[in-house]
């Protein structure tokens, strides 16, 4: 029985050479539409599918290959005598190689002015059907969805006269990965067109591998970095690396956290992060001054940490940064002099992200994998719930209010239980991830040193007791910001009034686990 291959691809990279190789191995080439024209323009003999089916392409090309004479030739199991007998009776010949890639749905919906009609027209029907049919019958059909696999198929055909069982199984699995991702993206897009706030009953997410990693959080764990298929402004996945080693699993996790915190600030701000927690945050009129505030908060922890900036890094700031070991510096841009200084450190990862201050996407999801399931929630894109509510006798001063707002922005990104102490638009001490709030408060206050007098304190959640207020008062803190909502709020308010501390409630909690 003659060998036949069906080729129909939107992305025509390498298809002419693939077809030439197959013809040289005795294959008859079947094709349609643009792929057929591409091959014929290269001087290759091609049989149009309509010659096989006896039925013309119709409905603006929507129907080309959806025909028993094509699909029976793909799906027939060669080792099944009844299948082969039926093919003979029906006058159907087998198809041994299928190469298909799909309409550019992702590229279409990535366009800013895309219409629903354009998106729908770029949903491929025949392509996935051909691919899935060939992948189902993988024992007998080599199916190629990725042009990078053309040469592997040709090499095995040349060497052995057939494609190996292992390779055909690999190609089959790759097809289902691709069609699943394609369908998931369609489902996500269509759902976004509906005005619904509930999460779907069936949640299918798709991501594309951007980077293979040497290891994960620890050296014995496998890892890779996947990005969303569509552009997300401000995402670390879009950063351009200008210097340094490849990003690690922990680098990416920590840098993403730094960007999350940085996004809350409009004034020149620097965020230092170590082990997923801010270790220093500063805002000022210049980036240099902001960096010094962030650095001076905790010169020990920032060593080996990640620094994110929302303004161009200049020579003076870069010179200061270069005095210590940092894992990553990320900024929207760099002066030439700054870049020259930073890139002298061969292991320092220098990243440029022009969209660093882009807001969070309104329809974004936050996910957390648990064994056997997935927790899904909307992004924490809210900072305050309306105006602050002053609950104490003493009103905060304008300067205190400014620093309270600053501190609450920081503590939103501190692992719970979290406390942040700030002064002069810079953090003094941060107490992250404690199993009780008083420990977090004590840690942040101790870290603040003598500068704590006259500082403000922020808590990511309410005070269950008045003990945090008591240690704050003993340290000389003058104002506190917290969500409120405890059944013992009055105890904390009373303790503040006794010590002349101003306290405001935000009405919104920012747990971060």
PyMOL commands that set and color helices and strands:
alter all, ss='L'
color gray80, all
select helices_A, chain A and resi 15-24+33-41+49-53+68-75+81-90+105-109+116-121+126-136+147-160+165-192+236-238+249-262+287-297+315-321+336-342+398-411+437-452+467-475+489-498
alter helices_A, ss='H'
color red, helices_A
select strands_A, chain A and resi 3-9+27-31+47-48+97-101+142-144+207-212+224-228+240-243+269-274+277-283+306-309+328-331+349-352+365-370+373-378+389-390+419-423+426-431+456-459+479-482+502-505
alter strands_A, ss='S'
color yellow, strands_A
deselect
rebuild
show_as cartoon
